[in-house]
Amino acid sequence: MADRRTVDDLSLQELEQILLIRRRQARQQRLRELAAEGRLADRSPLLAEEIPTLPRATESSRLAGGRFQSSQLRPLSDVSSAGSHTVAPKRGKASWIRDRLLLGLEVLALVGLAVVLLSSYDTLRTLNTEVSVAQEAQAVTITATPTPLVHFDRLPGGHTSPNAPGGAVPDVPAHLQAWVQPAPAQPVPTPSAAYPSRIVIPAIDVDAPIVGGVNWEDLKKGVGHLPGSANPGERGNMYLAAHNDIFGEIFRYLDKLELGDEFFVYSGDQSYRYLITSKRVIEPTDVSVMYPTTEPIATLQTCYPYLVDTHRLVVVGELAN
């Protein structure tokens, strides 16, 4: 009599027995194919292996209408290789909702990143437009009027008050007084052309003005010259700094310079040629690069890397002429 039990009615032992028999049948079939191809001896003991038969009740069971049919069982190797026929577990509504929420969060993150990038670009463009305004304001020329260094009518150290009747009595003998007449007023030296006023770096197409000072407002106007550092052609460390990503991006390509490249620093119409001897990236706290030196050098400094600015790039050139 045919077995009308469903798959759920079969015991675990019966299912395991069916799978084991099917796997042995598949192996025997493969061995017979190898023997037919001459890759296995016809009298191999592997071909003589006995395969138990399925129980009668199990063989006659069917799958139709929710019933189990043993003839439709596949070997274990076929099941593992037929990945396209594997039925994925049914996903619940909660899993579907979770996936949609994660997708929404990813979309929001991408939109936020795009907004940040656009905002950063707009900020950079605004800062760079301030350069022209700041450079126009730099057109004011500072002049100094010569003034005497010292005012005096006599040598210091007299014992008579200048407010005494008849004035102070000279303490210098009469025959020497002609040598100690009041000195003429000495004018204060006017600012000379020794200060740096322009830098030209042919290798990276830089031709920019140099201003005194290295603070925020100074670097809006051009390349800043550290107050107290050396002037062009002088012995010492001439320290020059500029931005790489705002206010004109003057030193943006400073990292492209190579050892041996040249640059020129002008003081008025006089130019001074420097040759690059070193280039390195340092921490912002390493202020030793600003220290004075005994040799005539020029130190060029900017932020690094571009748009990140966590470090400083320093390029050093030695005076060549």
Backbone as CSV, one residue per row, in Angstrom:
resi,resn,N_x,N_y,N_z,CA_x,CA_y,CA_z,C_x,C_y,C_z
1,MET,0.855,-1.202,0.000,0.000,0.000,0.000,0.886,1.246,0.000
2,ALA,0.538,2.230,-0.821,1.384,3.441,-0.950,1.379,4.237,0.347
3,ASP,2.566,4.798,0.603,2.730,5.625,1.811,2.245,7.032,1.499
4,ARG,1.180,7.475,2.178,0.599,8.797,1.923,1.092,9.858,2.896
5,ARG,2.149,9.552,3.643,2.642,10.539,4.627,3.306,11.727,3.914
6,THR,3.170,12.865,4.531,3.864,14.045,4.005,5.308,14.050,4.484
7,VAL,6.093,15.017,3.946,7.507,15.138,4.343,7.620,15.421,5.829
8,ASP,6.686,16.197,6.355,6.742,16.536,7.775,6.491,15.322,8.650
9,ASP,5.829,14.286,8.077,5.526,13.101,8.863,6.689,12.125,8.935
10,LEU,7.674,12.287,8.029,8.837,11.385,8.027,9.740,11.710,9.203
11,SER,10.332,10.698,9.742,11.262,10.904,10.851,12.618,11.372,10.319
12,LEU,13.396,11.935,11.229,14.744,12.397,10.854,15.600,11.238,10.388
13,GLN,15.446,10.082,10.995,16.234,8.906,10.610,15.907,8.472,9.184
14,GLU,14.620,8.520,8.832,14.221,8.126,7.483,14.775,9.114,6.443
15,LEU,14.723,10.387,6.743,15.264,11.381,5.812,16.771,11.200,5.634
16,GLU,17.488,10.957,6.736,18.932,10.752,6.640,19.242,9.514,5.816
17,GLN,18.453,8.461,5.975,18.671,7.227,5.210,18.472,7.487,3.710
18,ILE,17.445,8.247,3.379,17.184,8.559,1.966,18.344,9.341,1.364
19,LEU,18.816,10.348,2.068,19.936,11.162,1.563,21.197,10.336,1.409
20,LEU,21.460,9.447,2.362,22.651,8.605,2.280,22.591,7.694,1.064
21,ILE,21.426,7.086,0.828,21.277,6.174,-0.322,21.456,6.952,-1.618
22,ARG,20.845,8.139,-1.722,20.970,8.935,-2.944,22.416,9.353,-3.202
23,ARG,23.126,9.667,-2.131,24.514,10.052,-2.314,25.340,8.866,-2.800
24,ARG,25.077,7.676,-2.285,25.814,6.494,-2.744,25.462,6.155,-4.189
25,GLN,24.208,6.325,-4.540,23.821,6.082,-5.927,24.536,7.047,-6.880
26,ALA,24.624,8.315,-6.485,25.321,9.291,-7.331,26.793,8.934,-7.464
27,ARG,27.400,8.457,-6.371,28.818,8.087,-6.448,29.021,6.886,-7.354
28,GLN,28.125,5.885,-7.256,28.229,4.715,-8.120,28.065,5.107,-9.586
29,GLN,27.151,6.042,-9.855,26.959,6.491,-11.224,28.216,7.158,-11.756
30,ARG,28.857,7.965,-10.925,30.092,8.640,-11.340,31.207,7.637,-11.583
31,LEU,31.299,6.584,-10.714,32.337,5.559,-10.899,32.111,4.793,-12.191
32,ARG,30.853,4.520,-12.528,30.573,3.817,-13.786,30.961,4.671,-14.992
33,GLU,30.734,5.981,-14.874,31.149,6.866,-15.976,32.656,6.879,-16.132
34,LEU,33.391,6.876,-15.030,34.849,6.846,-15.097,35.342,5.534,-15.684
35,ALA,34.655,4.411,-15.320,35.048,3.110,-15.875,34.799,3.078,-17.371
36,ALA,33.694,3.699,-17.815,33.391,3.720,-19.251,34.422,4.540,-20.018
37,GLU,34.979,5.574,-19.366,36.006,6.399,-20.019,37.390,5.779,-19.926
38,GLY,37.504,4.641,-19.239,38.809,3.992,-19.105,39.667,4.569,-18.009
39,ARG,39.115,5.400,-17.181,39.867,6.024,-16.101,39.756,5.232,-14.796
40,LEU,38.993,4.136,-14.835,38.837,3.301,-13.649,38.699,1.846,-14.120
41,ALA,39.367,0.939,-13.408,39.330,-0.479,-13.791,37.912,-1.020,-13.670
42,ASP,37.544,-1.909,-14.632,36.185,-2.450,-14.614,35.924,-3.310,-13.389
43,ARG,36.967,-3.928,-12.877,36.805,-4.811,-11.719,37.149,-4.112,-10.400
44,SER,37.075,-2.836,-10.403,37.396,-2.099,-9.179,36.398,-2.462,-8.095
45,PRO,36.889,-2.700,-6.860,35.968,-3.027,-5.762,34.976,-1.912,-5.467
46,LEU,35.292,-0.696,-5.934,34.360,0.400,-5.683,33.056,0.212,-6.431
47,LEU,33.159,-0.467,-7.626,31.945,-0.695,-8.406,31.069,-1.773,-7.800
48,ALA,31.678,-2.623,-6.945,30.925,-3.737,-6.361,30.239,-3.358,-5.064
49,GLU,30.337,-2.112,-4.687,29.723,-1.687,-3.427,28.203,-1.816,-3.523
50,GLU,27.637,-2.426,-2.514,26.195,-2.610,-2.486,25.517,-1.383,-1.908
51,ILE,24.438,-1.007,-2.540,23.687,0.173,-2.096,22.361,-0.312,-1.559
52,PRO,22.073,-0.037,-0.338,20.787,-0.470,0.211,19.638,0.219,-0.510
53,THR,18.529,-0.471,-0.590,17.356,0.103,-1.242,16.495,0.817,-0.222
54,LEU,15.728,1.736,-0.769,14.837,2.483,0.099,13.710,1.588,0.607
55,PRO,13.236,1.878,1.789,12.077,1.111,2.269,10.903,1.271,1.326
56,ARG,10.080,0.197,1.254,8.944,0.210,0.321,8.019,1.387,0.586
57,ALA,7.780,1.626,1.853,6.843,2.699,2.167,7.396,4.042,1.730
58,THR,8.713,4.191,1.864,9.319,5.462,1.497,9.380,5.633,-0.001
59,GLU,9.673,4.518,-0.729,9.781,4.603,-2.187,8.446,4.964,-2.807
60,SER,7.390,4.542,-2.214,6.081,4.762,-2.827,5.433,6.071,-2.403
61,SER,6.103,6.787,-1.494,5.524,8.063,-1.065,5.637,9.085,-2.182
62,ARG,4.748,10.040,-2.193,4.694,11.000,-3.278,4.661,12.429,-2.712
63,LEU,5.058,13.375,-3.625,5.094,14.787,-3.244,3.857,15.525,-3.739
64,ALA,3.128,14.938,-4.670,2.002,15.642,-5.267,0.960,15.954,-4.215
65,GLY,0.459,17.173,-4.318,-0.574,17.579,-3.366,-0.053,17.685,-1.968
66,GLY,1.251,18.034,-1.814,1.838,18.153,-0.474,2.383,16.852,0.008
67,ARG,2.381,15.734,-0.850,2.894,14.422,-0.461,4.349,14.289,-0.873
68,PHE,5.031,13.364,-0.249,6.471,13.173,-0.471,6.694,12.066,-1.485
69,GLN,7.582,12.272,-2.478,7.918,11.273,-3.494,9.419,11.087,-3.486
70,SER,9.902,9.910,-3.162,11.343,9.678,-3.003,12.087,9.771,-4.303
71,SER,11.400,9.499,-5.448,12.098,9.539,-6.734,12.534,10.937,-7.097
72,GLN,11.964,11.946,-6.434,12.361,13.306,-6.738,13.470,13.805,-5.833
73,LEU,13.988,12.951,-4.944,15.147,13.334,-4.133,16.377,13.393,-5.010
74,ARG,17.221,14.381,-4.825,18.456,14.497,-5.595,19.634,14.116,-4.726
75,PRO,20.747,13.672,-5.342,21.959,13.392,-4.563,22.414,14.648,-3.834
76,LEU,23.165,14.411,-2.745,23.646,15.525,-1.935,24.546,16.444,-2.743
77,SER,25.377,15.852,-3.662,26.269,16.678,-4.478,25.489,17.583,-5.400
78,ASP,24.340,17.067,-5.913,23.525,17.894,-6.780,22.904,19.047,-6.020
79,VAL,22.511,18.765,-4.802,21.900,19.822,-3.999,22.894,20.927,-3.716
80,SER,24.146,20.552,-3.377,25.153,21.558,-3.043,25.588,22.346,-4.250
81,SER,25.561,21.688,-5.470,26.031,22.383,-6.666,24.948,23.227,-7.314
82,ALA,23.714,22.917,-7.074,22.620,23.649,-7.717,22.237,24.843,-6.867
83,GLY,23.144,25.813,-6.795,22.887,26.977,-5.948,21.737,27.813,-6.454
84,SER,21.510,27.736,-7.778,20.440,28.563,-8.323,19.074,28.081,-7.914
85,HIS,18.992,26.782,-7.446,17.700,26.233,-7.061,17.471,26.327,-5.557
86,THR,18.432,26.884,-4.825,18.292,26.980,-3.379,17.239,28.023,-3.041
87,VAL,16.331,27.681,-2.211,15.261,28.598,-1.836,15.714,29.425,-0.646
88,ALA,15.774,30.732,-0.817,16.208,31.611,0.264,15.141,31.650,1.343
89,PRO,15.594,31.768,2.574,14.609,31.863,3.644,13.745,33.108,3.485
90,LYS,12.519,32.956,3.809,11.586,34.060,3.654,11.887,35.152,4.674
91,ARG,11.986,36.374,4.184,12.324,37.497,5.057,11.059,38.107,5.629
92,GLY,11.198,38.528,6.864,10.056,39.100,7.531,9.923,40.584,7.253
93,LYS,8.809,41.144,7.709,8.551,42.563,7.502,9.531,43.433,8.273
94,ALA,9.927,42.975,9.455,10.884,43.758,10.258,12.225,43.884,9.540
95,SER,12.654,42.788,8.909,13.913,42.852,8.160,13.808,43.809,6.992
96,TRP,12.676,43.809,6.296,12.466,44.723,5.179,12.504,46.181,5.642
97,ILE,11.864,46.466,6.769,11.865,47.832,7.298,13.274,48.264,7.695
98,ARG,14.030,47.339,8.316,15.397,47.679,8.707,16.263,48.020,7.494
99,ASP,16.144,47.242,6.435,16.916,47.517,5.221,16.554,48.874,4.636
100,ARG,15.281,49.203,4.640,14.882,50.507,4.093,15.418,51.659,4.948
101,LEU,15.422,51.476,6.263,15.972,52.523,7.140,17.467,52.715,6.894
102,LEU,18.204,51.613,6.758,19.641,51.727,6.492,19.905,52.411,5.155
103,LEU,19.095,52.068,4.152,19.241,52.725,2.856,18.977,54.222,2.966
104,GLY,17.950,54.582,3.735,17.652,56.003,3.926,18.786,56.740,4.613
105,LEU,19.388,56.099,5.622,20.520,56.729,6.310,21.704,56.929,5.370
106,GLU,21.962,55.954,4.508,23.061,56.102,3.557,22.807,57.258,2.591
107,VAL,21.572,57.378,2.121,21.241,58.481,1.220,21.414,59.827,1.930
108,LEU,20.953,59.918,3.181,21.120,61.163,3.936,22.586,61.498,4.140
109,ALA,23.423,60.474,4.407,24.854,60.726,4.586,25.485,61.268,3.312
110,LEU,25.105,60.706,2.161,25.648,61.197,0.891,25.203,62.638,0.628
111,VAL,23.949,62.941,0.916,23.462,64.307,0.721,24.207,65.275,1.640
112,GLY,24.431,64.870,2.910,25.165,65.732,3.834,26.582,65.986,3.382
113,LEU,27.245,64.945,2.870,28.613,65.113,2.367,28.645,66.077,1.195
114,ALA,27.665,65.953,0.305,27.621,66.869,-0.840,27.426,68.314,-0.384
115,VAL,26.572,68.510,0.621,26.345,69.871,1.145,27.625,70.439,1.754
116,VAL,28.362,69.612,2.508,29.621,70.074,3.120,30.634,70.462,2.053
117,LEU,30.748,69.640,1.011,31.704,69.946,-0.057,31.345,71.247,-0.772
118,LEU,30.064,71.431,-1.060,29.647,72.665,-1.724,29.880,73.878,-0.838
119,SER,29.622,73.718,0.453,29.847,74.829,1.383,31.325,75.180,1.476
120,SER,32.197,74.150,1.514,33.635,74.397,1.567,34.121,75.106,0.314
121,TYR,33.607,74.689,-0.833,34.015,75.328,-2.086,33.594,76.790,-2.093
122,ASP,32.373,77.077,-1.630,31.894,78.460,-1.607,32.725,79.308,-0.653
123,THR,33.117,78.723,0.491,33.952,79.463,1.450,35.316,79.789,0.857
124,LEU,35.925,78.821,0.193,37.226,79.059,-0.441,37.133,80.143,-1.503
125,ARG,36.071,80.109,-2.288,35.923,81.119,-3.331,35.755,82.512,-2.722
126,THR,35.007,82.591,-1.623,34.823,83.892,-0.968,36.133,84.422,-0.403
127,LEU,36.912,83.530,0.234,38.192,83.965,0.797,39.150,84.415,-0.289
128,ASN,39.157,83.719,-1.407,40.078,84.084,-2.478,39.723,85.423,-3.106
129,THR,38.430,85.768,-3.116,38.052,87.062,-3.673,38.493,88.221,-2.778
130,GLU,38.768,87.927,-1.508,39.240,88.985,-0.615,40.666,89.403,-0.922
131,VAL,41.387,88.585,-1.684,42.783,88.890,-1.965,42.917,90.204,-2.723
132,SER,42.107,90.357,-3.765,42.219,91.571,-4.582,41.920,92.812,-3.758
133,VAL,40.912,92.704,-2.872,40.571,93.860,-2.038,41.711,94.193,-1.082
134,ALA,42.291,93.150,-0.478,43.384,93.386,0.465,44.614,93.937,-0.234
135,GLN,44.892,93.463,-1.455,46.073,93.962,-2.162,45.900,95.401,-2.604
136,GLU,44.668,95.790,-2.931,44.430,97.188,-3.272,44.661,98.090,-2.062
137,ALA,44.285,97.591,-0.884,44.501,98.390,0.328,45.982,98.523,0.648
138,GLN,46.802,97.582,0.137,48.232,97.603,0.403,48.946,98.680,-0.397
139,ALA,48.222,99.379,-1.295,48.854,100.361,-2.166,49.362,101.590,-1.403
140,VAL,48.973,101.724,-0.136,49.424,102.865,0.662,50.921,102.732,0.925
141,THR,51.691,103.741,0.604,53.142,103.737,0.777,53.508,104.404,2.099
142,ILE,54.341,103.750,2.873,54.778,104.280,4.161,56.073,105.057,3.954
143,THR,56.064,106.311,4.369,57.266,107.145,4.277,57.615,107.676,5.660
144,ALA,58.882,107.955,5.863,59.365,108.488,7.149,60.075,109.803,6.914
145,THR,59.804,110.763,7.771,60.449,112.070,7.680,61.732,112.057,8.499
146,PRO,62.862,112.456,7.895,64.119,112.466,8.650,64.015,113.390,9.863
147,THR,64.416,112.905,10.996,64.431,113.675,12.233,65.787,113.494,12.910
148,PRO,66.242,114.524,13.674,67.544,114.406,14.344,67.545,113.260,15.347
149,LEU,68.685,112.577,15.436,68.837,111.531,16.418,68.918,112.107,17.829
150,VAL,69.721,113.169,18.028,69.956,113.748,19.369,69.967,115.262,19.267
151,HIS,69.398,115.954,20.264,69.447,117.424,20.365,70.274,117.783,21.597
152,PHE,71.328,118.501,21.376,72.086,118.973,22.535,72.889,120.218,22.135
153,ASP,73.147,121.099,23.145,73.928,122.322,22.948,75.295,122.233,23.594
154,ARG,75.473,121.321,24.442,76.749,121.187,25.140,76.896,119.750,25.599
155,LEU,78.105,119.484,26.039,78.338,118.135,26.515,77.606,117.908,27.832
156,PRO,77.161,116.760,28.099,76.450,116.496,29.352,77.419,116.497,30.529
157,GLY,76.882,116.675,31.742,77.692,116.585,32.950,78.029,117.922,33.578
158,GLY,77.448,119.036,33.100,77.760,120.344,33.683,77.252,120.478,35.107
159,HIS,77.896,121.389,35.877,77.500,121.606,37.269,76.605,122.814,37.447
160,THR,76.351,123.569,36.393,75.512,124.758,36.481,74.207,124.482,35.765
161,SER,73.128,124.877,36.431,71.819,124.633,35.839,71.648,125.463,34.581
162,PRO,71.081,124.912,33.585,70.831,125.706,32.369,69.870,126.855,32.613
163,ASN,69.106,126.846,33.736,68.158,127.910,34.032,68.775,129.032,34.866
164,ALA,70.082,128.921,35.174,70.747,129.967,35.969,70.871,131.247,35.143
165,PRO,70.916,132.437,35.840,71.099,133.697,35.095,72.366,133.645,34.239
166,GLY,72.249,134.001,33.007,73.392,133.968,32.098,73.630,132.614,31.481
167,GLY,72.808,131.637,31.867,72.962,130.321,31.278,73.993,129.499,32.009
168,ALA,74.137,128.288,31.570,75.073,127.360,32.199,76.503,127.735,31.839
169,VAL,77.363,127.566,32.803,78.776,127.847,32.587,79.430,126.592,32.020
170,PRO,80.112,126.715,30.913,80.738,125.526,30.325,81.771,124.919,31.263
171,ASP,81.832,123.624,31.293,82.821,122.918,32.085,84.056,122.565,31.258
172,VAL,84.082,122.977,30.005,85.192,122.665,29.130,86.093,123.892,29.032
173,PRO,87.380,123.687,29.104,88.298,124.846,28.974,88.041,125.611,27.687
174,ALA,88.324,126.954,27.752,88.003,127.828,26.621,88.726,127.398,25.355
175,HIS,89.999,126.889,25.482,90.741,126.565,24.267,90.268,125.252,23.626
176,LEU,89.351,124.553,24.341,88.819,123.310,23.779,87.349,123.424,23.375
177,GLN,86.758,124.562,23.695,85.331,124.685,23.422,85.006,124.657,21.931
178,ALA,85.979,125.067,21.107,85.730,125.040,19.668,85.530,123.614,19.158
179,TRP,86.052,122.652,19.915,85.923,121.264,19.489,84.640,120.584,19.981
180,VAL,83.933,121.279,20.844,82.724,120.656,21.379,81.491,121.497,21.100
181,GLN,81.458,122.100,19.937,80.274,122.851,19.547,79.094,121.872,19.347
182,PRO,77.869,122.372,19.508,76.712,121.490,19.333,76.756,120.761,17.991
183,ALA,76.535,119.461,18.075,76.567,118.652,16.856,75.335,118.937,16.002
184,PRO,75.496,118.895,14.700,74.331,119.126,13.832,73.315,117.996,13.982
185,ALA,72.080,118.322,13.706,71.016,117.312,13.801,71.266,116.194,12.789
186,GLN,71.179,114.947,13.261,71.383,113.778,12.399,70.016,113.220,11.976
187,PRO,69.800,113.125,10.681,68.486,112.611,10.240,68.373,111.098,10.464
188,VAL,67.143,110.687,10.746,66.871,109.253,10.840,66.926,108.657,9.437
189,PRO,67.632,107.559,9.244,67.693,106.968,7.910,66.295,106.589,7.422
190,THR,66.011,106.986,6.220,64.731,106.587,5.640,64.755,105.104,5.297
191,PRO,63.580,104.458,5.298,63.575,103.035,4.953,64.201,102.795,3.579
192,SER,65.172,101.919,3.552,65.878,101.640,2.305,65.135,100.561,1.531
193,ALA,65.679,100.246,0.384,65.071,99.208,-0.451,65.517,97.818,-0.044
194,ALA,66.040,97.683,1.198,66.572,96.393,1.619,65.470,95.391,1.922
195,TYR,64.272,95.868,2.222,63.195,94.963,2.573,62.700,94.208,1.340
196,PRO,62.304,92.940,1.493,61.797,92.197,0.337,60.445,92.750,-0.115
197,SER,60.270,92.827,-1.418,59.039,93.398,-1.956,58.345,92.494,-2.964
198,ARG,59.051,91.454,-3.457,58.452,90.614,-4.502,59.195,89.285,-4.557
199,ILE,58.463,88.216,-4.869,59.081,86.901,-5.042,58.622,86.314,-6.366
200,VAL,59.568,85.701,-7.079,59.289,85.067,-8.366,59.845,83.643,-8.312
201,ILE,58.974,82.665,-8.570,59.387,81.252,-8.606,59.012,80.720,-9.982
202,PRO,59.920,80.710,-10.933,59.569,80.333,-12.316,59.007,78.928,-12.438
203,ALA,59.500,77.964,-11.664,59.088,76.563,-11.835,57.613,76.347,-11.577
204,ILE,56.983,77.177,-10.742,55.561,76.994,-10.421,54.749,78.257,-10.745
205,ASP,55.320,79.132,-11.580,54.619,80.325,-12.079,54.121,81.224,-10.941
206,VAL,54.982,81.502,-9.993,54.628,82.403,-8.891,55.306,83.747,-9.109
207,ASP,54.526,84.805,-9.044,55.039,86.175,-9.082,54.117,86.984,-8.180
208,ALA,54.534,87.175,-6.920,53.628,87.737,-5.922,54.346,88.809,-5.105
209,PRO,53.565,89.749,-4.560,54.173,90.766,-3.689,54.500,90.187,-2.317
210,ILE,55.459,90.820,-1.646,55.838,90.448,-0.279,55.467,91.604,0.637
211,VAL,54.780,91.282,1.737,54.363,92.288,2.708,55.033,92.002,4.047
212,GLY,55.123,93.014,4.856,55.710,92.855,6.175,54.712,92.250,7.149
213,GLY,55.085,91.152,7.792,54.210,90.505,8.754,53.694,89.176,8.232
214,VAL,53.352,88.304,9.176,52.885,86.972,8.801,51.576,86.615,9.507
215,ASN,50.826,87.611,9.971,49.560,87.288,10.622,48.448,87.139,9.584
216,TRP,47.233,86.909,10.071,46.105,86.610,9.184,45.870,87.716,8.162
217,GLU,45.832,88.950,8.615,45.565,90.061,7.706,46.708,90.270,6.725
218,ASP,47.946,90.041,7.188,49.095,90.225,6.292,49.055,89.252,5.128
219,LEU,48.745,87.991,5.424,48.777,86.972,4.379,47.595,87.073,3.420
220,LYS,46.638,87.941,3.694,45.607,88.227,2.706,46.181,89.012,1.530
221,LYS,47.253,89.747,1.782,47.773,90.696,0.797,48.884,90.112,-0.060
222,GLY,49.454,88.996,0.336,50.544,88.406,-0.445,51.373,87.476,0.413
223,VAL,52.651,87.362,0.049,53.588,86.544,0.814,54.072,87.366,2.010
224,GLY,54.015,86.791,3.215,54.403,87.511,4.423,55.878,87.334,4.750
225,HIS,56.502,88.418,5.172,57.909,88.405,5.607,57.939,88.516,7.129
226,LEU,58.542,87.531,7.784,58.602,87.526,9.243,59.394,88.723,9.742
227,PRO,58.780,89.596,10.552,59.517,90.749,11.077,60.740,90.297,11.875
228,GLY,61.847,90.968,11.635,63.081,90.643,12.334,63.936,89.614,11.623
229,SER,63.382,88.903,10.640,64.204,87.959,9.895,65.013,88.710,8.841
230,ALA,65.951,88.006,8.226,66.891,88.646,7.311,66.179,89.217,6.088
231,ASN,66.845,90.178,5.454,66.381,90.763,4.216,67.105,90.109,3.039
232,PRO,66.662,90.336,1.819,67.311,89.706,0.670,68.809,90.030,0.597
233,GLY,69.600,88.973,0.383,71.033,89.139,0.246,71.789,89.214,1.556
234,GLU,71.075,89.363,2.679,71.742,89.476,3.970,72.077,88.100,4.541
235,ARG,73.071,88.083,5.421,73.383,86.863,6.148,72.292,86.618,7.192
236,GLY,71.749,85.434,7.183,70.680,85.111,8.109,69.549,84.381,7.395
237,ASN,68.436,84.192,8.119,67.299,83.422,7.628,66.166,84.376,7.260
238,MET,65.922,84.542,5.967,64.791,85.345,5.496,63.567,84.424,5.432
239,TYR,62.608,84.669,6.288,61.468,83.751,6.444,60.251,84.323,5.729
240,LEU,59.733,83.573,4.741,58.586,83.998,3.940,57.494,82.937,4.022
241,ALA,56.248,83.363,4.199,55.134,82.430,4.329,53.957,82.907,3.497
242,ALA,53.168,81.928,2.992,51.960,82.253,2.234,51.012,81.072,2.296
243,HIS,49.742,81.320,1.984,48.730,80.265,1.999,48.839,79.406,0.742
244,ASN,48.298,78.173,0.856,48.285,77.269,-0.300,46.881,77.012,-0.835
245,ASP,45.840,77.376,-0.067,44.488,77.063,-0.532,43.504,78.219,-0.369
246,ILE,43.931,79.355,0.164,43.071,80.537,0.250,43.903,81.764,-0.069
247,PHE,43.212,82.895,-0.224,43.860,84.182,-0.487,44.830,84.104,-1.666
248,GLY,44.354,83.564,-2.761,45.163,83.514,-3.964,45.943,82.242,-4.162
249,GLU,46.013,81.372,-3.128,46.729,80.094,-3.234,48.130,80.290,-3.808
250,ILE,48.856,81.265,-3.274,50.154,81.627,-3.849,51.124,80.467,-3.797
251,PHE,51.191,79.771,-2.663,52.147,78.664,-2.505,51.469,77.305,-2.678
252,ARG,50.425,77.215,-3.511,49.717,75.947,-3.664,50.635,74.837,-4.198
253,TYR,51.490,75.164,-5.151,52.324,74.144,-5.783,53.762,74.177,-5.267
254,LEU,53.941,74.650,-4.050,55.287,74.704,-3.491,55.900,73.315,-3.370
255,ASP,55.049,72.293,-3.171,55.565,70.936,-3.032,56.098,70.375,-4.347
256,LYS,55.811,71.036,-5.467,56.302,70.565,-6.763,57.761,70.968,-7.014
257,LEU,58.299,71.859,-6.210,59.678,72.299,-6.413,60.651,71.158,-6.120
258,GLU,61.743,71.145,-6.852,62.776,70.129,-6.689,64.069,70.789,-6.244
259,LEU,64.958,69.971,-5.672,66.273,70.481,-5.268,66.993,71.011,-6.494
260,GLY,67.576,72.183,-6.364,68.269,72.813,-7.478,67.439,73.840,-8.215
261,ASP,66.103,73.840,-8.015,65.275,74.874,-8.634,65.642,76.236,-8.053
262,GLU,65.389,77.279,-8.821,65.752,78.624,-8.385,64.507,79.476,-8.156
263,PHE,64.673,80.471,-7.306,63.640,81.493,-7.156,64.332,82.811,-6.851
264,PHE,63.626,83.912,-7.076,64.200,85.244,-6.976,63.378,86.071,-5.987
265,VAL,64.091,86.763,-5.114,63.465,87.685,-4.172,63.958,89.084,-4.500
266,TYR,63.019,89.985,-4.708,63.352,91.362,-5.091,63.289,92.272,-3.875
267,SER,64.208,93.229,-3.879,64.193,94.322,-2.918,64.229,95.590,-3.752
268,GLY,63.048,96.136,-4.015,62.980,97.215,-4.994,63.251,96.645,-6.384
269,ASP,64.222,97.229,-7.073,64.596,96.735,-8.406,65.713,95.705,-8.356
270,GLN,66.323,95.519,-7.190,67.428,94.576,-7.049,66.886,93.173,-6.788
271,SER,67.354,92.211,-7.572,66.907,90.836,-7.394,68.027,89.997,-6.789
272,TYR,67.634,89.004,-6.022,68.574,88.069,-5.379,68.129,86.653,-5.734
273,ARG,69.076,85.858,-6.194,68.777,84.510,-6.684,69.104,83.483,-5.600
274,TYR,68.159,82.583,-5.370,68.331,81.516,-4.380,68.136,80.162,-5.067
275,LEU,68.907,79.155,-4.621,68.794,77.793,-5.125,68.298,76.888,-4.005
276,ILE,67.300,76.058,-4.304,66.678,75.209,-3.294,67.641,74.089,-2.901
277,THR,67.841,73.936,-1.604,68.744,72.904,-1.073,68.037,71.868,-0.216
278,SER,66.830,72.152,0.249,66.120,71.173,1.070,64.629,71.436,1.008
279,LYS,63.854,70.371,1.277,62.391,70.442,1.298,61.899,69.370,2.257
280,ARG,61.035,69.743,3.190,60.555,68.760,4.154,59.199,69.186,4.721
281,VAL,58.474,68.204,5.271,57.181,68.420,5.920,57.386,68.292,7.426
282,ILE,56.896,69.258,8.197,57.125,69.291,9.637,55.803,69.530,10.362
283,GLU,55.865,69.381,11.671,54.715,69.680,12.521,54.560,71.205,12.663
284,PRO,53.346,71.695,12.879,53.158,73.141,13.032,53.882,73.720,14.245
285,THR,54.223,72.880,15.216,54.892,73.374,16.415,56.408,73.445,16.282
286,ASP,56.952,73.024,15.167,58.411,73.027,14.974,58.843,74.404,14.497
287,VAL,59.023,75.324,15.450,59.370,76.705,15.107,60.861,76.894,14.895
288,SER,61.624,75.811,14.960,63.070,75.953,14.780,63.426,76.436,13.387
289,VAL,62.529,76.249,12.415,62.833,76.702,11.054,62.828,78.223,10.955
290,MET,62.340,78.905,11.988,62.323,80.371,11.977,63.563,80.962,12.635
291,TYR,64.415,80.109,13.207,65.571,80.630,13.927,66.562,81.295,12.974
292,PRO,67.315,82.282,13.455,68.353,82.909,12.620,69.447,81.909,12.259
293,THR,70.117,82.181,11.162,71.220,81.338,10.699,72.436,82.210,10.418
294,THR,73.559,81.557,10.258,74.792,82.291,9.932,74.990,82.420,8.427
295,GLU,74.258,81.649,7.659,74.378,81.704,6.206,73.180,82.455,5.619
296,PRO,73.359,83.080,4.480,72.244,83.787,3.837,71.296,82.798,3.149
297,ILE,70.162,82.540,3.760,69.183,81.597,3.205,67.808,82.257,3.181
298,ALA,66.906,81.645,2.421,65.497,82.052,2.392,64.648,80.814,2.671
299,THR,63.747,80.922,3.633,62.862,79.813,3.998,61.450,80.142,3.530
300,LEU,60.900,79.269,2.679,59.530,79.422,2.184,58.649,78.406,2.895
301,GLN,57.541,78.860,3.452,56.692,77.972,4.252,55.233,78.143,3.869
302,THR,54.501,77.001,3.845,53.064,77.014,3.603,52.435,75.831,4.318
303,CYS,51.110,75.764,4.329,50.409,74.647,4.956,50.447,73.423,4.041
304,TYR,50.249,72.240,4.621,50.315,70.993,3.853,49.551,69.903,4.610
305,PRO,48.879,69.000,3.893,48.649,68.967,2.450,47.519,69.890,2.042
306,TYR,47.291,69.986,0.756,46.312,70.914,0.197,44.916,70.614,0.745
307,LEU,44.271,71.643,1.279,42.916,71.610,1.831,42.809,70.809,3.121
308,VAL,43.914,70.237,3.604,43.910,69.503,4.874,44.644,70.322,5.937
309,ASP,45.882,70.740,5.618,46.624,71.719,6.421,46.931,71.260,7.837
310,THR,47.232,69.973,8.008,47.600,69.485,9.333,49.090,69.640,9.605
311,HIS,49.897,69.883,8.568,51.333,70.018,8.710,51.813,71.258,7.968
312,ARG,53.119,71.442,7.949,53.711,72.573,7.254,54.792,72.075,6.302
313,LEU,54.800,72.655,5.095,55.835,72.348,4.109,56.853,73.483,4.129
314,VAL,58.131,73.117,4.239,59.200,74.110,4.334,60.202,73.837,3.213
315,VAL,60.478,74.872,2.423,61.471,74.805,1.344,62.537,75.841,1.649
316,VAL,63.815,75.414,1.633,64.932,76.276,1.988,65.821,76.470,0.768
317,GLY,66.155,77.730,0.489,67.076,78.041,-0.611,68.250,78.852,-0.102
318,GLU,69.411,78.632,-0.690,70.625,79.368,-0.337,70.897,80.432,-1.373
319,LEU,71.448,81.568,-0.902,71.766,82.682,-1.797,72.823,82.233,-2.794
320,ALA,72.553,82.502,-4.073,73.464,82.048,-5.131,74.341,83.148,-5.688
321,ASN,74.042,84.392,-5.403,74.858,85.488,-5.969,75.083,86.567,-4.922
